[in-house]
Each structure stands twice: as structure tokens, then as C-alpha cells.
Amino acid sequence: MKQTADSTRLEEEYGVHNYAPLPVVISRGEGSWVEDVEGRRYFDALSAYSALNFGHRHPQLVAAAREQLDRLTLTSRAFRNDRIGTLCRELAELCSLDRVLPMNTGAEAVETAIKAARKWGYEAKGVAAGRAKIVVCRGNFHGRTTTIISFSDDEVARTGFGPFTPGFESVPYGDLAALEAALDEDTVAFLVEPVQGEAGVIIPPDGYLEGARALCTEANALLITDEIQSGLGRTGRTFAADHEGVTPDLMLLGKALGGGIVPISAVVGTGEVLGLFKPGQHGSTFGGNPLACAIAIAVLDLLRDGSLQRNAAELGDRFAASLRAADHPAVTAIRQRGLWIGVDIGPGGATAREACMELLTTGVLAKETQTRTIRFAPPLTTSADELEWVLERVNRVVAGL
């Protein structure tokens, strides 16, 4: 789809650049829907990369925010507030772990986990000074800070930002033999996405996380799961690692934890690891601020009865089944876990970006990744009727690729 004169005008007027499949300016949202500045409605199958698991302006989350706005909204780490204790207790219970360190962004949570794992390695495992190693996976996406891109193989994120931070070894995703070979006496942790999101909703082989858990335990290394995109119901379970019954030593959360209203992230782990931080060694000015905590507590309440997780599993299965039944010639692979679907488009025809631009004209927002993969992440609150509306348009567009 070619860019229209109208979209060019909007870009110039509002300063929106064409680096995502949005040549329009979004002005409001509610539930699974958003509107542009001219009143056109779109179904948001982006969910802001899983930051909006519960849709736009979920009434319970908005109510929690409004209530907190009438009380205390912002404190620095110099003050404790009456919401942080509740959040930490409930989040630790949900994760079957016992310590919580609230931060602000996903990348900040990853950086915190790296520091925590290294500190544990030196003080608990006895790794020699300066030799701590963290094993990561190829195709990973954990953020864009200097340290994080040091172990990324995404040249767009890396080029021009070196020199990079040492101390990481990369292995193929889903390969337990490669992981076992990489684990040694200097390894302090294995950092892994239970489902690789930016790589195209890549799902590891059955037993991979369970096997990684066993290998890390045997090697006396921490298992760190990055659930920043995959967690909080997205995959049809509360956490993606729940599909294999795996509890990590550290779990990283963010995005949907803020309910699409405010940024908040968290590192959840064992006291053996997080308890090693001493006052002044680590912190975040606004981490655990009361407004973010109040909304995150409301997010946990939404997940408590499991209905959103079940809805994600059921609608995700229906989404994938519809695409598979259509047997589109252009589609070479469909990967799905809950309401997270990656659809690969074969070479020689339209790119995934071009497909997303065409979907935009039908009122569906989706995101391309890795050039030839369309990624769908509808809100977990999507109804069956809404899904049918989306599927009719997705199947129509994909059939024409």
C-alpha cells in the first residue's frame, strides 16, 4: 500500500514518522479499539507490543489510577509508600517467589537482573572477580541499553553504539545441548525469553524450559526468564514458563504490568539473589512509585480468577485455526501461543510490512517483525465477535498477498 497524501500531511503536521505501521495519529482508545485524529476506528492487534494486554482504558485500571491520583502520586526511593508493600507481596505470591524489586521499564528490569546475577555469582557462587558470564540466546530481544545490545545480534540496534559490554555468550534458541556446553564454572545465569517476541513469536521445543531449569540447577547457575512481553496472560497462562511448570530464580516483568496507563517493571526473585543488594548499591528514582503500584495491583486483580488467561488461550487457538484452515498460499508458517500469533509470509511477494499497511486500510493494526513475519497481539479482553471481525479482514488481506 502506498503512503497517501493525507498520511503525509498528518506526519508533517503532528511529527509522526513512518517507522511503524502507523501513518496516522492515534488520538484516543477504548477497549480493543483506537481512533485517529479524523475519527477512523482501528482494532488494536498490536496491543502496544503486549503493554496493553487489558485493552485501552480498562475501567478497573482507570478507577485505580483515579483513586490514587486523589491520594499520593509520586515518591522517590527516599520514601516508602503504602502501596508498594501490597504490590510486592501479591506479585511475589503470583510468581511463587519471595522478593520483588520494582523498577520503571523493561530494559531497567533486565539491567537489574544482570547486576543481581553477577553479584550472586561473586558473593554466593564464588566466581573469580571480573569473570562472571551470562548465557543468552540468539535472536533475543531484551531492550536497547548499551549493555543489553552488547549481547544482541540485531545489527540495527547495535550498529554505531560500541564498544560493547563483555561477559555474555550466545547460544541457539531452543538448543539444550548448546546451552549445556556453554554452562561452566564462570556462568552465573542463563537469560531467556520463554517465547521470543521480536524474533517473530518463536516458540521453543517442548521441554526446553524444563530442561534449561534442570541444567541451570546442575551447573549452579541462575535461570532468568524475561516475561516482559510474554507474561501476565499473553500466552494463555499467567506466565509463558507456566506451560512447562517452570519457576525461575529471577523473573522479569514490565509492559502489561502498568495496564497501558503508566510504566512499571519488576524483578521478582529469591531472597538468596535479590537479598544481596545493600543500601545504595542499586535503585531507581521512581521505581515503585504509588501511582504505578496502585495500577499494577489492579492488574494482578484482573488476572486472579484466570478468566483472561482462558480467553487468550481459546481465542488464540481460534485465530490460528482460522488461518490454517484457509491454507493461504503466501503463508509459510503460523506460530501461536495464546493471543500471540506470528505469521510468516513467503519470499517473492509482499513483505510483512506491506501486509500490515494493507491491514491498516481495513481497520486492523498489526506489526511486522523480521521483515517477513506479521505479529498479532490482540488484547486479552477481546470478545469472540471482535475476533471474528478481525479474522474476516486478516484472511481477506492475506489471501491477496
N, C-alpha and C positions, 0 to 999 in steps of 0.2 A: 504494500500500500504506500503510495507516495504521500509525502507530507503536504497538507493543504495550506492554501494561503491563510486561512483562518487560524490554523495551529501556529503558523509562523508569526502571525500578528500577536497571538497570545504569548508566545515565547518572548517576543520583543517587549511587550507591554508589562509582563509580570516577571521577567527574568528567569523563566524556566528553560532549562537547556535539555536537549534531546539525548540524554544519556540513559534514559529508561523508557519503557514503552508507554510514556505519558506525554503526548504532545499537547495536552490540555491542562488547565489549572484546576485542581480539585478544591472546592470551596466548603463542602460540608459532607457529613456522613452519618448514617444511622443504620444499625444492624449490619447486614451484609452489603449495603449499598452506599455509594458515594455520588455526589453531584458535582459537575464542573461549574464554572462561573456563568455559563449560559443556561444552566438548569437541566442539562442532559444527565441521565442517570446511568450508572455502571454497576454491575455486580463485581465486588472486590474479591477476585480469586487470587490476589496477591497476599492479602492479609498482612501487608507490610512485612513480608518475609517472616511470618509467624509471630509478629509482635501483636497482631490483632486476632488472637485465637477466639476471642469472645465477641468479635464484631465491633463496630463503631458505636461509641456512646452507650454501652450496655447499662441499663437503668440501675442495676445494683452497684456497679462500679462508679457511675456518676454520683449516685447518692452517697457512697462512701467518701468520695472526693469532696462533695459539697459539705458534708458534715465536718470533715476535718478542716476545711477552709474556714469554718467558723470557730475553730479552736487554734491549734498551733500548726503552722505550715512548714516551717523550715528551721532546722537547727544544724549547727556544725557538730563535728565529733567531740567538741569540748563539752557538750551537754548530752545527757541521756534524755530520752523522751518516753512517754507512757505507751507508745505503740510498738516500739522495736522489740521489747521482750515478748509480746504476744506473737509477732511475726516470726521471730527466731524459734520460739517453742513449737508453733504449728508447722513451720516449714521443716524443721528437723524431724518432727514426727512423720510428716508426709514422706520424707526421703529415707526414713529408717536410719537416720544418722543422728549425731548429737551436738554438733556445733554449727553455727551459721555466722558468716561474715558478710553483711550487706555492703554492696558497692553500688555503682550507678549504671555502668554499661557492660555489655558482654565482654568486650575486649579487656576492660578493667578486671573482670572476674577471671579471665584467662591469665592475665599478668599476675594476679594474686595467687592463683594456683601454682604457677611456675615458681614463684618465690617460696611458697609454702612447701612445695615438693623438694626444692633444693635445700631448704633449711632442715626439713626432716631427714634428708639424705645425709647431711653433715652431722647433725646432732643425734639422730637416732640410729641410722644405719651404719654410720662410721665411714662414709665415703671421704677419701682424701680431699683436702681443700682444693677448690678450683676444678674438680674432675667430675662433678655431677652431670649426668646425661639423662635427657628425657627423650623417649622414643615417640615419634609421631607417625602419621600416615600420609602417603602421597595422595594428592587430590584434596587435602584438608582445607577447611576454611575456619579460622578461629578469630579473625579480626585483622586490623591493619596497622597496629603499632609497630615500631621498629623491631622489637624482639619477636613479635608474632610473625611478621613477614619473613623473618630470618629462617623460619622452617616451613615456609610456603613454597610451592612450586608454581604459583601463579605469577608469571613474569609481568603482567600488568600491574600487580600490586608491588612487585619487588624492584622493577627497573628504576634506577636513579636514586635509590634510597640507602645504598650501602655506605659504609661497611656494616656487616650484619653480626648479630649476637651468636656466639658459638654455644655448643652444649646440647645439640639436638641431632638425632639420627632418624632418617625417614625410611619407612618400610612400606611395601604394597598393602593397600587396604584389603582386609578380609583374608590375609595370608598368615595363618598361625605359625607355620614353620619359619617364616621370615621374622616374625615377632620373637619367637623363641631364640633364634640365632642372635638377635640384637640385644637381648637382655643379658647383662653382665654385672660384675660387682660394682661398677660405677653407675648403673642405671637406678635412678630414683623414681621414675614414673613412666607410665605409658598413657599418653593423652590421645583420646579417640572420640570421634562423633559416632554415636550408635547408628545413626543414618547420616550419610554425608549429603547435606542440603545443597550447598553451592555447586557441588560436583554434579548435581543432577538427580537428587533423591536416590542415591546409591545405597542399596540395602546389602549388608554383608551376608555371607553364607550362614545358614542355620548353625548355631553352636559357636559362632565366632566370639561373641562377647563372653559367653560362659567359659570358653577356652582361654580367652585373654585373662579373665579373672583368675583362673587356676594357675596360669603361667606367671602372672604377677605375684601371686601369693607364694609360689615356689621360689621365685627369684628375689623375694623380699623387696618388691618394688610396688609403688602405689598405682592403682588403677584410677584414672581421672576420666570421667565421662562428660563431654561437652553437650549438654542438653539445652543449650541456649535457643536453638531452633526446634529441636525435636521434642522437647519436654512440654509438660503441662497440657497433655491431652492430644497433641497434634497427631500422633501416630495410632490413636485408638486405645492407648494405655496412658496412664498418668505420665510415665516416662518411657522413652523408647527402650531403655535397658530392661524394663519390666517384661518385655516379650520373651526374655530368656531368664527372668528371675534373678538378675544380677544386681548386687548392691556394690557400688564403687567405694573407694576410700575418700574421694572428693567428687562432688557433682557440681557442675556449673549451670546456673540458671540466669535468665535475663529475658529480654523481649516481652513475651506474653505475661511475665510476672508483673509488669506495670499496667496490664489491662488496656494497652493502647492509649493511656492517658498521660503517664509520666514514665521517665526512665528509671529503672531499678534493676539491679542484678544481685546475685548472691553466690558465694562459695559455701557449699554445705559439705561437712565432712566429719571426721572423727576428732575427738579431743586429742588423740595422740599426735595428730598432724597440726590442726589449727591452734591447738593449745600451746604450741611452741612460740607463737608470736608474743613478744613482750611489748609493753607500752612504748610507743614511739617508733617501733620498728616497721609498722605498716599502718596505713589508714587511708581514708578518703573523706575530703571535707564534708560532703553532703551525703555520704553513704549512710543509709538507714534513717533518712530524714522522715519526720512523722507523716507528711502527706503521702510519700511513696509507700511507706509501711502500711498506712490505712488502706490504700488501694490494693496492695499485694495481699493483705489479709482477706479482703473481699474476693479476690481472685481464687484464693485457696478454698473459700466457702463455696464458690461455684463448682469446684471440682470434687467436692466432698462425697456426693452421692453417686458419682460415676456415670451420670446420665450423659454428660457431654462427651465423655470418652466413648461410650457406646454409640452415640450418634456419629462421631467421627469414624468409628470402625464400620458402621453399617453404610453410611453414605459414601465413604471412600471405596468400599467394595463395589457399590453400585456404579460409581463413577468409572472405575477401571473396567468393570464388566461391560458397560455400555460401549466403551472404546474398543474393547477386544471383540465384542460381537459384531461391530461394524466392519472389522477387518480392513481398515484403511490401507491402501497400497503404500502411502507415503510414510506410514509409521513402522519403524523397525524394532521398537521395544517400548514396553509400558511397565513402569515400576511404581508400586503403590504400597504405602503403609499408612493406614488410617486416611485422614483427609490431607494427604501429601502425595502428589502424583507427579511423576516425571515421564514425559512422552518424547521419545527420540524420533526425529524426522530424518529420513534417509538423505544421502547426498544427491546432488543433481537437480533438486527442486528448490523450493523456498527455504529460507533459513528459519530458525525458530523465532528470531526477532520479527521477520516479515509476517510469520503466522500470528504473533502476538499483536502486531499492528492491525492485522485484519480482524482479529478477535475484538479489538478495541472498537471497530466500526459497528460491531453487533451489540456492544454494550457489556462486554466481558473484559475485565482486566486480568492479564496473566503476565508472567515474567519468563523471558528466555534466560538460559544459562548454558555455558559451554557451547555456544554457537548453534547447536542442533537439538537442544532439549527445551521443551516447553514445560514450565513448572507451574502446577496448580496447588494452591493452598487456601481453599475457602474457609471462612470462619467456622468454628465448631458448632456455632449456633444456627448454621444454615438449615433450612427446612427441606423436606423431601420435594415439595413443589418448586422451591427455588432451584434445587439441584436439577430437576427435570428441565427447567427453563434454561439453565446454563448448558446442560448436555446437548440440548437441541442445537444450540449455537456452536458449541465446540465441535460436534460431529459434522455440522454443515461446513465449517471453515476447514477442518482437517481433511474432509473429503475432497476439497478443491485444491489441495496443495500439490 
